Amino acid sequence: MQAAAKITGFPFSEDVLGYLAKDISTKFNDIYIANKVVVVLPSRRAVRNLKSKLLSLSRDKICFLPQIITFSDIPNNLILFNSICDSLDMRLPEIIDSFSLDLIVLEIIEEIKSLYPSFKTFQDKKISSYIKKFFIKFFTYNQCASSVVIDNPDYEIFNYLLDAFNQKLKSINKVTEQQLRNEAIIRLKNAWNTQKAGSYIYSVLPTSNTPYIFDFLKLVVARKNAEIIISGLEHPIDLIEWESTTEKHANFFIKNFVSYIGLNIGQVNCLPMSQVATNDYKIIEAKNEIEEGRQIALAIVDHINSNIHNIGIVTENRVVAKLIKENLKRYNLEINDTVARNLIDLNEVKFFLLIFELATSNSLDKVALLSFLKHPLTNLTINEVEEFEINYFRIPKIYNSLFEVLNQIENSEQYIGITQAIKAVLEFKPKILSGKNFYSFFSEHLRYFNALVSEEIRNSLPSLDYLTDLKMELKPLTYAHKPIKIRRYKELLIKILSEQSYRDEEFIEEVQILTPLEARLQSFDLVIIPSLNEGNFPDITRDWPLIDSSLAAQFNFPNYQEPLGFGAHDFKSLISNKRIILSRSQYSQGKETTESRFLSQLKVATSIEQVNYNSTEDLEIFEYTPSPRANPKPPLSARPKKFSVSSVERLIYNPYVYYAKYILSLTPLDELDVTSIKRDFGIHLHKALSEIFEQTFPLSAEEFTNDLLNKFKAYAEKSVLNDSNTLQFWLKRVERIAPWLYDYEKDVLPNLKGSLTEKRKEVNLNIANTTILISAIFDRVMLYKDGGIKIIDYKTGYTPSQKEVDKGLSPQFPIENLILREVMNTDNISQEYIELRGKKDIANSKPITVDSKVSRTELIKLITMFLDPNQGYFTSIDLEKNQRFKEYHHLISLNLE
């Protein structure tokens, strides 16, 4: 293919936007001609900067700006290309809104859970995000769902995903944003007459190889009135070891594009460098992210004092970006973070969610209530809230609801503000619960928020405009008026707010925090690149772990080299500036990090000076002392004197978990719309068995099976198992288990004089001069005619091993054995697990031996240890390896030094 357009290559160090501004202002200097110039750039920041450069060149004369858009703006700006098209139809299909897309994804997930109940991946709480990203990516590289059919039965689920999504889109007559872009380029391709003069088009090659962009640029290449600019063809310094490593990746997408338009890289004319660059490389090797943020802030202050003001901090690591900003405030440097933040991370939006959580919770959540009262948007005084916390929540009183709290304080003048706040919550509760669909829930939620927060405060928070705009956008949407449960409302709301970005309106040019995308085509006096660790730079994580390389190829997805190439290109572009400070932390969240491959390669290729920015004052303020392992020591009066099997198990595995649950009374919130089908199966089977064993034993296996099935079904139909497909799946397991149980019962029945099922037994022990109550709930206790006793525990999940029992890691049978010895006054006790799988290994009995003397001694030793006020409830160092109580992991501070 012969390129008609002008193709210009630029070295990394050259100012592409400066070249564009000069070329445009020279060639097109009146409004008629300027209106016929279209510039297509990779990002909105590049658009903004080009406009700024054009205005600065105009000085005293009038500046006629061309039409400047991004590649994603093309579908909405087809009219700009209309003059060069014979018959361009600009009436494009309607895009599906983000809210409807979220709801469709959730509908599909529910369908899949029903059709494929054993497909565990769809129980993952991140699954909706995975699927949404999958649809977006799929339609980026494919125009329609029917274009890809997966024959491999292992991937059958993806055929269903695409078919279901396609049908739902057709039913509402809408398309995805990616489909719209593809359709827009197809229409341009079919109608564009390259022989007509039309607009003059400038386009800068983006670091992206999505098909619609390449197809658009291929059309531009065929035009005479056009120029394509390829930045980053040459590096300003000779890095010997660079050629075979990062260079290879950095030029990957450029070579791919040049090949796509029928040329090779040697045919592209590259402008000479305006000057030989002498790069100044420095590196900060910090111990952790806290120190990294502090040192970068000091480096910025140091350079500003040296009269260097155009500073770009390029990162997508939100933690380090926030630390840099907070440290700079100490030097009266307020910088606006141009990196988009998730709306849900903003303090005011967290409050918006908090008031909903507080109003809809069935029980009193003390943490949520105190967070609500302490939030600045409630406008309560610190003294009032602190007095309330001391007098009502730091004493051993139990409040089960907000009503009980209100009854205690409403007559006290000391707590007028808190009383009014709680009354507002209670007034909101029936109104929000009366909602039927997302729109009605959200409308009432927003009304309540506006009633709580003064108009003056709301007007000072421009991010809240999004909430008002969202209500207006939702009103006409069909999906926003579909009936949903309040749990689904909360899940959708969190998802929507998590995916929305917020940016500060004003930019301070002196110091900027940008993403790599925003930094493209920018030049700085000083570039700082933080977080140069694998996983941060480059970020080559897969959108969905379930999609392997084979499946990605069938979906036409780019391979791992392409995102790696984009990262390499960004890195090369950034290190082409005159002054560069690189930084990384050796530890992140207590875990050792791995140096970025780009940084490792740069260290080999050139010399980098290691620096350490410190001041005496800052060393004192920011001295990093690792947090000690959590080891709270409550008084003896606060330490429980009652122990169940589960509480002893927590005390063994991790005393801090025991402390959090039984002393602080911290209970994890239920996950949104996440159900444990296996757990429910076990619960309902236990209930059914309890009923079975309390009645007369049936005469036949068939009667026993039918009875067990009916009882299980009666319980299951009231739970998450009530879906027909899911219920049938588990009924088949029960049907397989029943004959085995019948035979087992038939064998032992002649020797039994009776049995106890689901009974709670307890015993008092005198330990360290304290009366301690030990209790357990027994699945079943078999009473033999010869005086023997057998403890039975039915297991549908994990079964502890004899080794775990011997080591004291599974205290159930030892404790139950101890209780029965005291209650029944006998030593003739045995134990047995009965595993009920219903799979190939239908069921199995597993006898367990218990050394009663050892287990009693060890239990007394354990309880005695924690009856000592000087003994802390310490954290287990191997907690991360133990997933049993992972819901408490985030509360625990581990000293990993």
N, C-alpha and C positions, 0 to 999 in steps of 0.2 A: 504494500500500500504506500502510495506517495503522499507525504504529509503536505497539505496546502498551507496550514497554519504555521506561524513562526513558533519554533520551539527553542526556548532559552534555558540553559542550565546555569545554576549559581553554586558557588562554593558555600560551605556551611557558614562562613564568617560574614558573608555579605548581607546587607539590609534589603531584602526582597521588597518589603512594603515601601521603603524609601525609593527604590527604583520605579515601582509602579506609580507612586505619587508624582514623581518627576515626569515620567513618560506621559501620563494622563494629562497633567496640567499643561504640558508643552503642546501635545497634539490636539487636545479637545478643549478649546478655551472659550466657547460660547454655549449658551444654554441649549440651543437646538441640537448641536453635535453631542454635548454631554449627555443628553437624554437618550441618545442612541448607543451609549457605552454601557456594557454590562460586565461587572467584575464578580467572579464567583470564587469565594475563599473558603478555607477549611473550617473556620470557627467565627463566632460572633465577636470575640475579642479582636481577631484580626480585622474584621469589618470596622469595628470602632476605631482601631488604631490607624487604619488607612484613611478614614474620614478625617481624623485628627491631623495627619500628615498633609493631606490635601488642603485643609484650612490654614495650616501654618505656612504653606508655600504661597498662598494667595496674598497674605499680608494686607496691603491697602486696597487691592482690587477685589472685585466680586468673584467668588469661587463657585463654579458650576459643578456640583457633584454628580458623578455618574450613578447608575443603579448598582449598588453593592449588596450582594446577598451571599448566603452560605449554600453549600450543596443541598442541605436539607430543606432549603427554602424554594428549590426549583419547582415542585408541583404547584405551589401557591403563587408562582410568578411566571406562569407560562406566557402571559400576555407580553412579557418583555421580549419573547422570541417570536411573537405572532407575525411581525412584519416580514419575516423570512420564511414563513410557512405558507403553503398554498391553501390548506384547509385544516387548520389545527383546531380540534375540538377541545376546548378548555373546561368542559363540564365533567369533572372527575367524580368518581364514586365518593360516597361519604365515609369518613374514617370512623371506626369504632372508638368510643371514648374509653379512657383508662378505667373508669369505674365499671362499665359494662364488661370490659375485658377481664377484670378481676373476678367479677361474679360468674362469668362463663367458666373461667378456670376452676373456680370452687365447685361449680355444678359438675364439671367433668371429673374432678377428683372424687366426688361422692359417688358418681356412677362407676368409676373404676374400683373403688373400695367395695362396692356391691358385687361387681362382676368378677373381680380378682381378689377375694378376701385374704388370700395367703401371700399376696404381693406386698411384702413388708415395706418396700421403699415408699409406698404411698401413705404410710403412717408418719413419715418424717415431717416435722413441723415446718421445714423449709420447702416442702414439696411445691407449694403454690408459686413461690418465687422461681424455683427451678423450671416449672412448666411454662410460666409466663416468658422467661428468658428463652426457653426452647422455641416457643412460637415466634417470638420476635426474630430470633436468629434464623429460624427456618425460612420465614418469608423474606428475609434479607437476601438469601441465596437461592430461593425458589419462588416462582410466581404463584403457584397454586399447590394445594395439598395433594392433588391427584398426580402430580408430576413425579412423586417418589412413592414406590411401593416396596416394602421390606418383606422379602420371602422367608427370611430366617424366623422360625417359630419362637425363638428366644426373644425376639424383638417385636412380638405381636402387639404388645401394649402401645407401641408408637404408631402403628397403623390405626389403632382405635383412637388415640389422641388426635391425630390429624383428621380422621374422618368426622369425629364428633365435633371438633372445632370448626371444620369447614361447614358442616350442616347448620351449626348455630349461627355462624356468620351470615350464611345465605338466608336464614329465617328472618334476620333483621335487616337484610339487604345492605350490609356494610363490609368494609375491607379493613385490613390492618394498615398502619402508616407505611410499613415496608412495601406492601402490595401497591399502595397508592404511588409511591415513588417509582416503582418499577413500571407501573402503567403510564405515568407521566413521560418517562423516557421513551417508552415504546411509541407513544403518540408523536413525540418529537421526531423520532426515527422515521416513522411512516409518512410524516407530513413535511419534514424539513427539506427545503430546496437549497442546496449548498451553492447554487449558481447565483442566487439573489444576494444583493449586498447586505441589506438589513443592518442589525446592530453590530458594533465591534465588540468582540468578547475577549476578555482576559480571564484566565483561570490558572490558579496555582494548584499544582498537584498535591492532594492531601495525603497524609500517611494512613490511607485506608484503601482497601481493594474491593470494596463492595461492588457488586455487578452494576448497579444503576449508575454509580459514579464513573466507572470505567466506560460504560456505554455512552454516557453523556460526553465524556472527554474524547471518545472516539469520533463522535459527531463533530465536536469542535475542531479536531485535528483536520477534518476534511474541508474546513472553511478557510478562505483566504483572509477574511476580515477577523482574524483571531490570533491570539498568542497564548501559548501554554508555557508556564514557568515551572521548572523543576528545581526545587531548592535542595541543597545538600549533596551535590554531585562530587565535590572534592573537599577534603579536610585541609585546614590551613597549615598543619604541621605534619611532618613525616613520622608516623608512628610505625616503626618497623614490624612489630609483632601484631599490629592491628589488622593487617590485611587478611589474615587467615581466620580471624575470630569475629569480633564485633562488626568489622567492615562488611563481612560476608552477609551478616544478618541485616545490617542497616541499609544496604542497597538492594535487598531482596525484592521489596515491593516496587522500587523504581524500575529495576530490570524487568519485573513482571509487567508493569504498565507499558514500558517502551516496546517490549515484545508484543503486547496486545495490540498496539497500533501499527505494528508491522515494521518497526525499526530496531536497531540495536544501540546499545549505550554509547558506542563510539561515534554514531552519527549525530549525537546531540551536541550542539555548540555550547561550551561552558565558558562563561565570561571569566576573565582573569581576576585574580584577587587584587583589590584596590591597594592593599598593603600587606606586608608580611606580618603575620600575627606572632606575638611572643606571649604565650599563655603562662599565667601565674597560677599554679595548682597548689592548693593547701588542703589538708584533711584534718578533720576532728574525729578522733576515735574515742567516743564517750563510753562510759561504763553502762549507762542505761538511758532511756528516753528522757528522763527528767534532767539529767546532766546535759544531754544533747541539746535540749531546748534552751537551757540556760547559756551554754557556750555559744550557740548560734545568735542569741540575743546580744551577748557581749560583743560578738564579731560585728554585728550590724552597727551597734553604737560606735565601735572603734572606727569603722569605715566612714560613717556619717561625719564623725569628728575630723576625718581626713579629707572631707569635702567630696566624698563619693556618695551620690544620692540616688541614682537609678539602680535599685537593688531588687532582684527577682528571686524569691524563694520558691522553688519548684518541687512540689510534693503532692501526693494523694494520701499521705498519712495524716489523718485528722488529729491524732493524739499529739504528734510532734508540732503540727501547725498551731494547735491551741496553746501548747506550752510556750512556744516562741512568742505568741501574742501576749500571753499573761506576763512573761518576763519583760517584754518591751514596755509594758505599762509602768514599770518601776522607773523608767527613764522618760516618762511623759511622752512616749511614742505610741500613739493610738493608730494602728493600721487597720484598714478594712480588708478583711479576708475575701479575696475575689474567688476563692474556691467555694463552689456551691456546697452548702451544708444541708443535711437532711432536715426537713421541717420538724420532724419529731424530736430532734435533738435540742430544739430551742426551749428555753425555760417556760415561756408562756404556753407553748403547745403541750408540754408535759403537764402543766396545770390543767389544761383543757381535758386531758385524758384522766387525770387524777380525780377530778370532781365526778366524772362518770363512774369510775371504779368505786368510789366511796358511796355513791348513791345507790348503786345496783348490787352491792355485796349483801348477801343474805345474813352474814354475821359481822360483828364488829372487827374491823381491821385496824388495830391500834397504830401500826406503822403508817398506814395510809392516812388516818385521821390526823396524826401529828405532822406529817409531811404537808397536808392540806393547810393546817392552821399556821405552820411556820412559813408557808410560801408568801413571798412579798406581795403577791397580787391580792391576798385576802385583806391586806392593809391592817392587820392586827399588830398590837405592840408586842415587842419581844418579852417584856415583863409579864404580860397577861398570859401568854402561851407557856412560858417557863413555870409560872406559878401553877397553872392548870396541870402541866405534866407532872410536877412534883407532888401535888396534892391528890391527883386522881390516878395516875398511871405508874407511879413509882412505889405504890403501896400494894399489898397483896389483896386487891379487890378484883372481882370478876365482873366485867360488863359484857353482856352478850349482844347488845345492840346500841345504836345511837340514841334510841328512846331512853334507855336506862341512864346513859351519860347525861342526856338533856334533863331528865328528872332530878338528877343530883345537883345541877348547876344553875338551872333557869331562874331560881329565886335569889341568886347571889349577884349583887351589883358588881362584884369584882370581875365577873366573866360575862359582861353584857355583850361584848363583841363576839366571843366564842359562841354564846347562846344563839345570837342572830345567825351566825354562819352555819351552825348545825341545823337550825330551823329551816334555813334555805335549802340545805341538802335534803331534809325530810320532805319538804314541799315538792321538790323536784322529782323524787323517787316515783310516786304514782303516775306522774305525767310521762316520764320517759318510758316506764314499763307498759304504758298503754299504746305505745307505738306499734305499727304493723309492718312498716317497710323502712328501708334505709333513709329515705327522704324525711319521713315523719320523726324517726329517731334523731336524725341529725338536726332537724329544725328545732326540736325541743331542747336538745343538748346545747345548741348555739344560743338559744334564747336564755337558757339558764346561765350560761357563761357570761353573757352580756349583762344579766341582772346582778351577778356577783362582782364584776369588775367595772369600775367607773369608766365613763365615756372618755374622760381625760387621759386615763392610763391606756385605754384601748387605742386611742388616736396616736399615742406615742410609740406604738408597736406596729410598724407597717407590715410585719409578717402576718399579723392577724387578718389582713385584707384577704389573704388566701381563703380563710374559713368562710368569709362572706361570699367571695366569688364562687367557692365550691357549692354553696347552697343554690346559687343562681344557675350554675351549670347542671346541677342534679335535677332541678325542677322539671325540665321537659323530657328527661330520660325515662324510657319505659322500664329499664332494669332497676332504676332507683325506686320504683313503686311496686316492685314485686314483693310479696310477703316473705319476710325472713325473721328468724329468731334473734333475740337481743345479743346472744353470744356471737352470732354471725356478724351482726352490726359492728361489734367491738373489733372483731378480727379484721373485717374489711376496712374499718376506719384506721386502725394501726397500719395496715398495709398501704393504704393510700397516702397517709402522712409520711410513712417511711420512704416512699418513692418520690416524694415531692422535694424539690430543692429550693433553697432560699439564698439570695445573695444580697449583700449590702448594696444600696443604690449608688453610693458615691465611691469613687476610687481615689486613693492617695498615691500619686505616682512615685513618691520617694521610695517607698518600700511596698512591695506587693507579694502576696502569697498566691501562687497560681498552680493549676494542674499542668502536667506535661502538654496536654492538648492546647490549653490556653497560652502556653509559652511558645508554641510554634510560631515562627515568623517574627518573633520578638528579639530584640537585642538589649543587653543590659551592661552597665558599667561593672556590676558584680553579680554573679550568679551563685546562689547557694542551693545545693542539692542534698537535702537531708534523707535519712532512712535508706541508705544504700545497702540494703540487705535483700537476700533472695525472698521473694514473696511480695516485696514492696516495689522494687525496681530491679528487674522487670516483674510484672505481675502476669503470670502465664497460667493462672488457675483456670480450670475448666468450668463452664457454666453449670454443668450437671454431671457429677461423677459417673452416672449411669451410662452416659454416652461415651463409648470408647472410640479409639481411632478408626476402627472398621466401620462403625455406625456413622461417625462423623463424615467419613468419605462418601457414604451412600446419600447423606443429606447435603452433599456439596459444601460442607463446612470447610473453612481454611484449616490447614494443619497448624501444629504448635509453633512452627517456624515464623508464621506471619505476625502474631502478636509479639513474638520475640524480636522480630525485625523492626516493628514499629517502636518498641522500647529502645532498641539499639540506635535507631535513627534519631529519636528524641535526645538520647544521651549524647550522641555525637554532636548534635546541634547545640546543646547546652554547654558542652566543654569547649566549644569554639569561641566563646566569649573571652574577653581579655583576662578577667579575674574570676577564678572559680574556687569556691570553698565546697569541698565534699565532706559529708559527715555520715556517721553511722553509730548505732549503739550496739555494744557487745551482748547486751541482754535486753529482752523485751518481755514484760510481764513475768519476770523471773526465769525465763527460758533463754538459753544461749542461742544466738542468731548466727546465720551464715552470711558472709560477705557477698555482696552482689557480684555476679560474674563480670559485669561491665567494669566495676571498680578493680577487680582482680586483674583484668586484662590491661587496664590503664596503668596500673602499678608496674606491670612488666614493660610497658611500652615507653614510659617516661618517668621522670623523677617527680615525686610529690612530697612537699614539705609538711611534716606533721606539726600541728599547732595546738596550743592549749590556752584558751581565753579564760583568764581568771582575774579576780580582784579580791582583796582581803575581805571586803564587805560581803561580796557575793559568796565567797567560800563559807562564811559563817551562816549566811541566810539559807543557802541552798545545799549545805553539806548533806550528802546522801547517807543516811543510816538505814540499812535494811530493816523493815518491820520485823519485830520478833514474832516467833510463832505464837498464835493465839493461845492463851493459857489463863482464862478467867478463874477467879477464886471467890465464888459467892459464899456468904456466911452459911453456917450449918443450918440455920432456920430456913434458908431458901432451898436447901438440897432435899430432893424428894426422898420419902421413906417408903414409897411403894414402887415395886418393880414388876413389870410384866416380861414375858419372853422377849418381845421386840425391843423393849427399852434396854434390857441387859445386852442384847445383840449390838445395839448402837453404842453402848458404853464400851464394849469390847473392841469394835471396829474403829470407832473414833469418838473419844470422850467429848470433843467439841460439838459434834453432831448431836449427841445426847443433851448437852448443855443448851444448844439452840432450840431443840424441840421440847424438852421437858422442863427446863427452867425459864428460858425466855419465851416459851410457848409460841415459837415461830413455825408457822405451817405454810408450806409452799402453796401459792395460788394454783388453781386448776389451769392447765394449759388450754388455750382456746381451741375448741372443736377437735381436741385430740382425745381419742378413746383407746383404751387397751382392751382389744377384743379377747386376747388370751387370758388376761386377768379376769374379765367378766365370765369367760367360760369356766374358769376354775371356781369362782364364787358360786355360780348357779349350779354347777355339778355338786359342790359340797352341800348346798342346801337340799338338793334333790336326794342325795344319799342319806342325809340326816333324817329326812322323812321316811325313806324306804326302811332304814334300820330300826325305826321306832314302831313299825307295824309288824303284823304277822308275816313271816317269811312265805312268799308264794310257792306254790307246788311245782311250777314248771319254769323253765328258762324263758319261755315266750312271755309268760305273765310278768316275770321280773323285768324283762327288757321293755315291754310296753309301758309298765308302770314307771320305770325310770325315765323313759323318753317323754311321757306325758308330764311328769313333774318338772323335768328340766325345761321342757318347752314352755310351761306355764310361767316359770321365772324369766326365761330368756326373752319372751315376747314383750316384757316390760322394760327391756334394756336396749343397749346398742346392737344386740344380736338379732333384733326383731326383723331386720331386712330379710326377705324371703331367701335370697341366695346365701347370705351369711348364715342364717339359721339352719338351712339344709346342710351346709358344710359341717357345722358342729354337731348336728343331729346324727350324721353318719358316724362321727367319732364316738358319740355316746352309744350308738347301736353296736359298734365293734367292741366297746369296753364292757357292755352289760353281760354278755355270756361268760367272759372271764371272771367277772365279779360274782356271778351266780355260782360258778363252779367253786370259787374260793369259799364263799359263804356256806355252800353245801358241805364242804369238807370240814369246816370248823364248827358248824352249828351243833352237831351231836355232843360236843365237849363243853359247850357254853351253858351257863345258867342265866346269862343276861349280858347287856352291854349298855354303855352310856354314850350319847352322841352330842357333840357341840356343847359340852358342859364346862363351865368356868369353876375352877378349884383354886383355893388359895391357902396359904399357911403363914403364920407369924413366926419369925425367928428373932432371937435376941442377939444382935450383932453390935459390938462396941457399946454396950449399955443402951442400945437404942432398939425399939421395936420396929422391925422391918417386915413389911408384907410382901410376899412373893406370890404371884398369880400366873395362871396359864389357862388358855381355852383349849380343851382337848377335842380333836376331830372325833375320836372314838376311843373308848376304853372297853376292852373285852374282858369279862369276868368269867373265868373258867371254873368248872365244877370241882377241880382239885385244889382250888384256892389261889391259883395263879392269876396274874393280871398281865394283859398285853396292851401296850399303848400303840394305837394305829394313827398314822398321819398320812392322809391322801395327798399326793403331789401330782399336779398337772403341769408344773413348770420344773424349775431346777430342784434337784435332790442332793442334799449335802452328803458327802462321803464319810466313811468310817474315820478316815484320817482327820477330817475337819472336826468331827465330834471329839476325837481323842485330844486334839490340840486346843480344844476349848473355843473354836471359831464358830461352832454351831451349838448354841446353848439350849436349844429347844428340848430335846429328849433328856439331857441331864437335869434341867429344871423340872420338867414334868415328872421324871422319875423321883426326884427329891420330894415333890409335893405329895405324890401318891404314897410314898413310904411313910410320911407323917400322917396323912389323912386316913389311909387304909391299914396302917400299922402292919406292914408286911414287907419282906425282902424279895418275895417271889414275883419280880416284875421284869418283863421283857419289852422290847421296843421294835417297831417295824414300820418302815416306809412302804407304802403301796403306790407305785408309779402308774398313773393312768394316762397313757399317751394317745391311744386310739389310732396310731399310725401302724407301720409295719410291726414294730415292737408294741403290741396292743397294751400290755400291762405287765407289771413285774413286782414281786415282793422283795424287799431288801431289809433283812434283819440288821439291827444296829445294837452293839453292846455298849453299856455305860458302866464306868467304874464309879459307883455311887459315893464312895468315901472321897475320892480325888475330886470329883465334880463339886461336892458339897464344900470341901475345903477351899477350892479355887473360887467359888462363888462368894463365900464369906470374905475371902482375902480381897476380892475385887470391890465389894461393897464397903468393906472397912476402909480401904484405901481412899475412897471418895467421900467418906464421912469425916475426913480430916479437913478442917477449914483451910489448912495450908496447902492442900493438894489441889492443883489447878486442873481444869478440864482441857487438857492439851490436845493439839491436833496431831493426827497420825501423819507421818512424813510420806507414807505411800498412798495417801488419799486419792491422788490422781489415777492410780492404777486400779482403785476399787470404785466401781461404778454403782455400788448398791445404794449409796446415799448422795448421789451426784447433785441433787437439788439443793444441797447445802454448800457445795464447793465454793461458790462465789463469796460466801461470808467469811471464808477462812484466809488468814494471812500467813503464808509460809515463808520462813527465812531460808532461802535456798543457797545462801552464801556458804 
